[in-house]
Amino acid sequence: MPNRLIPALLSLGFAAFLAVPAARAEPAAACPADAEQTLFDMETAIRQGTQTDPAPIVDLAEWGIETCPDRPDVQAIASTLMSAALGTSADPGTVERYLTLLLTAVRQNDYAWNTKQKPSMLKQADGSMQNYFGYNAATGALLNSAIPYLIKLGNAGRLHKAISGEPYASCPFADHGDFRLQQEADLWDRTVKTRLDHPGFSWAENRLTALHTACPAHKTDLDYALARLYGQEVERLTRWDHNYNENMYFGSGGWNWTNPSLPAQVFDDAQMKAQKAELDAIARPLAEKARRYIDGYLIMPPGVMRDLDDDRYHKVKVWEKAVQRLDAPAE
């Protein structure tokens, strides 16, 4: 069991600590003052290898999630504990429950976090007190555990509601910051870019569109993320380059067509037209979806000026041109 728990924690990028865990107190009606330290001691025990049973880990994390929803560092440590527990079960229903707890902890950390709050001071194995940076820990739990396990669970045939397309009752990200949301969107992009046939593409689509509906405060970031999801694929499918290749050995050359979505081949005009028709047919449904988000990103409210030096603006303009290529009459 410890060979599953410890790597799960190390994958989040934290340093290893050694300490003896404090005994878990009975759940209290109010969040106790030492809740952060109690959960941190459990995290330390996992790193030490003295805690190998996932049941008390999950129990303590769930207690923290339910009892201390407005204590961001409690939620962050709870998300780390749930990250460690994820790999201990092969039962899809159990993994789904653990994922729900992890995502709840990350959401509550986001809502409770604020810029004026000082980091918690937690006792380490050597008795020293050190700052604990919970926002980074919870972000790591989301990116390094929750998203990969959502995909893993989906590949096993069980789709968690977070990526099912089901509407969200509320936005999982607080209005006051967009860093964590952007990091998740970037992770989905790295996962599914150029992989239209990957099931993760539709799950990324489900997640980002559900967020777009539930998170009006993050509209610009999600317009960009969805414009990228669809637009960069349209741009790849519709970009044809006409090149002249010189044959240095025989003193001859010729023109050929290439497309970045196809293997490195050359096409004469007739072959190019046939291939273009096939790729355009794939690109059109994506382009129709992309239009809304491209317009949403580019069209500014009255009186608001766009920063034309914004790198994202120039990328969206490229995707806009790719979508427009499909509107051009066939030659």
SEKEGU-691217 format. One record per residue (C-alpha): residue in three letters; x, y, z. Coordinates in steps of 0.5 Angstrom, whole numbers, padded with zeros to 4 digits, always signed. Layout:
N
ALAXYZ...
END
This chain:
331
MET+0000+0000+0000PRO+0005+0005+0002ASN+0008+0004-0005ARG+0002+0007-0008LEU+0001+0013-0003ILE+0008+0016-0003PRO+0009+0017-0010ALA+0002+0020-0011LEU+0005+0025-0006LEU+0011+0026-0009SER+0008+0027-0016LEU+0005+0034-0013GLY+0012+0036-0012PHE+0013+0037-0005ALA+0019+0036-0001ALA+0019+0030+0004PHE+0018+0031+0011LEU+0018+0026+0017ALA+0014+0026+0023VAL+0009+0022+0028PRO+0002+0024+0026ALA-0002+0027+0032ALA-0008+0023+0034ARG-0015+0025+0030ALA-0020+0028+0034GLU-0027+0027+0034PRO-0031+0031+0029ALA-0033+0038+0032ALA-0038+0042+0031ALA-0034+0048+0029CYS-0027+0048+0026PRO-0022+0047+0031ALA-0016+0052+0031ASP-0011+0046+0030ALA-0014+0043+0024GLU-0009+0045+0019GLN-0003+0042+0023THR-0008+0035+0024LEU-0009+0034+0017PHE-0001+0036+0016ASP+0001+0031+0021MET-0003+0026+0017GLU+0000+0028+0010THR+0007+0027+0014ALA+0005+0020+0016ILE+0004+0018+0009ARG+0011+0021+0007GLN+0014+0017+0013GLY+0011+0011+0011THR+0007+0010+0018GLN+0001+0011+0015THR-0001+0006+0009ASP-0009+0005+0010PRO-0013+0009+0006ALA-0019+0009+0010PRO-0017+0014+0016ILE-0014+0018+0011VAL-0020+0019+0007ASP-0024+0020+0013LEU-0020+0026+0016ALA-0020+0029+0009GLU-0027+0029+0009TRP-0028+0031+0016GLY-0023+0037+0014ILE-0027+0039+0008GLU-0034+0038+0011THR-0032+0042+0018CYS-0027+0047+0015PRO-0030+0050+0008ASP-0027+0057+0010ARG-0020+0055+0012PRO-0016+0055+0005ASP-0010+0051+0008VAL-0015+0046+0011GLN-0018+0045+0004ALA-0011+0045+0001ILE-0008+0039+0005ALA-0015+0035+0005SER-0014+0036-0003THR-0007+0033-0002LEU-0009+0027+0002MET-0014+0025-0003SER-0009+0025-0008ALA-0005+0020-0004ALA-0012+0016-0004LEU-0014+0016-0011GLY-0009+0011-0013THR-0010+0006-0007SER-0017+0003-0010ALA-0019+0000-0017ASP-0026+0000-0016PRO-0029+0006-0021GLY-0034+0008-0016THR-0029+0009-0010VAL-0025+0013-0015GLU-0030+0017-0017ARG-0032+0019-0010TYR-0025+0020-0008LEU-0025+0025-0014THR-0031+0029-0012LEU-0028+0030-0005LEU-0021+0032-0008LEU-0025+0037-0013THR-0029+0040-0007ALA-0023+0041-0003VAL-0020+0045-0009ARG-0026+0049-0010GLN-0027+0051-0003ASN-0019+0053-0003ASP-0021+0057-0008TYR-0027+0061-0005ALA-0023+0061+0002TRP-0017+0064-0001ASN-0015+0071-0001THR-0009+0075-0002LYS-0009+0078+0005GLN-0009+0072+0008LYS-0002+0070+0011PRO+0001+0062+0010SER-0001+0057+0016MET+0005+0056+0020LEU+0006+0048+0021LYS+0011+0044+0025GLN+0016+0040+0021ALA+0019+0034+0023ASP+0025+0037+0026GLY+0020+0041+0031SER+0021+0048+0027MET+0015+0052+0024GLN+0015+0053+0017ASN+0010+0057+0012TYR+0005+0052+0008PHE+0003+0055+0001GLY-0004+0052+0001TYR-0006+0055-0006ASN+0000+0052-0010ALA-0001+0045-0006ALA-0009+0045-0008THR-0007+0047-0015GLY-0002+0042-0016ALA-0007+0037-0013LEU-0012+0039-0019LEU-0007+0039-0024ASN-0003+0033-0023SER-0008+0028-0020ALA-0015+0030-0021ILE-0015+0032-0028PRO-0011+0025-0030TYR-0015+0021-0026LEU-0022+0024-0029ILE-0019+0022-0036LYS-0016+0015-0033LEU-0023+0014-0030GLY-0027+0016-0037ASN-0022+0011-0040ALA-0024+0006-0036GLY-0032+0007-0038ARG-0034+0011-0032LEU-0035+0019-0034HIS-0035+0023-0028LYS-0040+0029-0028ALA-0034+0034-0028ILE-0033+0032-0035SER-0040+0029-0037GLY-0043+0035-0040GLU-0048+0036-0034PRO-0049+0043-0032TYR-0045+0046-0026ALA-0049+0049-0020SER-0044+0054-0019CYS-0037+0056-0022PRO-0032+0051-0019PHE-0027+0058-0019ALA-0028+0064-0015ASP-0028+0071-0018HIS-0022+0074-0015GLY-0017+0070-0019ASP-0016+0066-0026PHE-0009+0063-0025ARG-0012+0056-0023LEU-0017+0056-0029GLN-0012+0058-0034GLN-0007+0053-0031GLU-0013+0047-0032ALA-0015+0050-0039ASP-0007+0050-0041LEU-0007+0042-0039TRP-0013+0040-0043ASP-0010+0044-0049ARG-0003+0040-0048THR-0007+0033-0047VAL-0012+0034-0053LYS-0008+0038-0058THR-0008+0035-0065ARG-0012+0029-0062LEU-0019+0030-0065ASP-0020+0022-0064HIS-0018+0022-0057PRO-0024+0021-0052GLY-0021+0027-0048PHE-0022+0032-0053SER-0030+0031-0052TRP-0028+0031-0044ALA-0024+0038-0045GLU-0030+0040-0049ASN-0035+0038-0044ARG-0031+0041-0038LEU-0029+0048-0041THR-0037+0049-0044ALA-0040+0047-0037LEU-0035+0052-0034HIS-0036+0058-0039THR-0044+0057-0037ALA-0043+0057-0030CYS-0037+0062-0029PRO-0039+0069-0032ALA-0033+0072-0029HIS-0028+0068-0033LYS-0032+0069-0039THR-0025+0072-0043ASP-0021+0066-0041LEU-0026+0061-0043ASP-0028+0064-0049TYR-0020+0064-0051ALA-0020+0057-0048LEU-0025+0054-0053ALA-0023+0059-0059ARG-0016+0055-0058LEU-0019+0048-0057TYR-0023+0049-0064GLY-0020+0054-0067GLN-0013+0051-0067GLU-0015+0045-0070VAL-0019+0048-0076GLU-0013+0052-0077ARG-0009+0046-0078LEU-0014+0042-0082THR-0015+0048-0087ARG-0007+0050-0088TRP-0004+0048-0094ASP+0003+0050-0096HIS+0005+0050-0104ASN+0012+0049-0104TYR+0017+0048-0110ASN+0022+0043-0108GLU+0029+0043-0112ASN+0031+0036-0114MET+0039+0037-0113TYR+0041+0030-0116PHE+0037+0030-0122GLY+0037+0038-0123SER+0029+0038-0123GLY+0024+0040-0119GLY+0017+0041-0118TRP+0011+0044-0114ASN+0007+0040-0108TRP+0002+0041-0103THR+0003+0040-0096ASN-0002+0040-0090PRO+0001+0040-0082SER-0005+0035-0080LEU-0003+0030-0086PRO+0004+0025-0086ALA+0010+0029-0089GLN+0007+0027-0097VAL+0007+0031-0103PHE+0001+0032-0107ASP-0001+0034-0114ASP-0007+0039-0115ALA-0012+0033-0116GLN-0009+0030-0110MET-0009+0036-0106LYS-0017+0038-0108ALA-0019+0031-0106GLN-0015+0031-0099LYS-0018+0038-0098ALA-0025+0036-0099GLU-0024+0031-0093LEU-0021+0035-0088ASP-0025+0041-0089ALA-0031+0036-0088ILE-0028+0035-0081ALA-0026+0042-0080ARG-0033+0045-0081PRO-0037+0043-0075LEU-0031+0045-0071ALA-0031+0052-0074GLU-0038+0053-0073LYS-0037+0052-0065ALA-0031+0056-0065ARG-0034+0062-0068ARG-0038+0064-0062TYR-0032+0064-0058ILE-0028+0067-0063ASP-0033+0073-0063GLY-0034+0073-0055TYR-0026+0074-0054LEU-0025+0079-0060ILE-0031+0083-0059MET-0030+0088-0053PRO-0036+0092-0049PRO-0037+0099-0051GLY-0032+0103-0049VAL-0027+0098-0047MET-0020+0098-0051ARG-0017+0091-0053ASP-0009+0091-0052LEU-0007+0089-0059ASP+0000+0087-0056ASP-0003+0081-0053ASP-0001+0075-0055ARG-0007+0071-0054TYR-0011+0077-0059HIS-0006+0075-0065LYS-0007+0067-0064VAL-0015+0068-0064LYS-0014+0072-0070VAL-0010+0067-0073TRP-0016+0062-0072GLU-0021+0067-0074LYS-0018+0067-0081ALA-0018+0059-0081VAL-0025+0059-0080GLN-0026+0064-0085ARG-0022+0060-0090LEU-0028+0055-0090ASP-0033+0061-0092ALA-0029+0062-0098PRO-0032+0059-0105ALA-0028+0053-0108GLU-0023+0055-0113
END
